[in-house]
Amino acid sequence: MQSISDAVPAALAALLERQPLSPAKVDFAWRVAVGPAVARATQVALDTEGVLVVTTADRHWTREVESARPLVLARLARLLGPNVVRRVVAREDRPRDGRHQEPASIVSRARRRREPRSR
């Protein structure tokens, strides 16, 4: 008998195998391969050379993606097929003007602390 942890990835791979390669398919495989936390903090795009460009929310997530790269590549190969994704490149999303931009959640918390409470 096959365990559920082995059956689910195999079933997903079989379903994905029948679909044409598309940005949605790559995005779905990415979310399955990395899990919800990393998926929320990243965006992916696959170029024509098989390079998966991962844009991250900040340096922390860039380091997470880089450290998990071998595992992620193996999972993507199982889901999308061998040699579809040949390399994973992580980069931090930076504003075009070069200034550091704080995540919205940090900015909104700081504003709430400064604003007087209305009763």
N, C-alpha and C positions, 0 to 999 in steps of 0.2 A: 504494500500500500504506500502511495506517495504522500508525503506530508504537505500540509497546506502552504508552508513557506516555500516549497519547491514547485507546487502546482500553480500558484497564482502568477509568478513571473513567467512561467512557461505558457500559461493561457494568454497573458497579455502579449507576449511575443508572437504567439500564433495569430492573434487578432490584428496586431500592428503589421505583421508581415503582408497581409492582404491589402493594406492601404498604400496609396502612393506617397512618396516622400513629400512632405509639405511642412511649412512652418508650424502648423497646428500639431502635426504628428511629432515633430521634434520637441515642441514645447511640452506635450503630454509625456513623452518619454523622459524628458528632463525632470518634470515634477515627480514622476514615479521613482526615478533613479536617486534623487537627492532628498525627497521628503518635503513636507509642507513649509517648514521654517526657512530652509534655504531657498525654496521656490518663491516664497513671498519676497525675499530680499534680492532676487536676481531676475534678469531677463536674458534670453538666449537667442542667438541667430547663427544658423549654419551657413558657412560660405560654400562656394562651389568646389573648393579644395578639400573639404571635409574638416575644416577648422570650426569648432563650436566656440563662438565668442560669447563669453558670459559677462554681462555688465552687472556689477554688484552695487548695492546701496552705499557701502562704505568699506574702509580698509579691513575691518573685522571679517566681513563676508568674503572679501577677496582672499584673505588668508585661509578661511574655511574651505573655499572651493579649491584652492591650490593644494591644501593638505589632503583633500579627499580625491584628488584627480585620478589616481590609479583605480580606485574602487568605482568611481563614477564612470570612467571609460569602459570598464568591464561590464557594468550594468547597462550602459547605453548600447554596447555591442550585442548583448543578449536581447535587448528590446528592439533595436533598429536593424541589426544585422552587422556582421563584421565589416570593418573599414568604411562604414558610413560616417562615423565620427572618428577622425584620425588623431585629432589633437584638441585639447581644451585650453583656451586662453582666457584668463580672468582679468578683468580691468574694472577699476572703480569708476563709477559715473561721476564726472566732475562738471560743474557749471561751465559754460562756454567762456565766461569772463575770467575764469581762473581763480575766483574767490572760493573759499571754503563755505559750504552751505550746511547748516545744521539740519539734522533730520527734523521733520515737522513735529514729531511727538515731543522732542526735547524743547523746541521753541515754544510750543503751546503750553507745556508745563511751566516754563519760566514765566510766561505772560500771566498765567493764572496765579502764580505766587505774588506777582507785583500788583495785580488788580485788587482793589478793596472789595470785600464781600458786601453785597447788598442784602439788607434784611427785610 
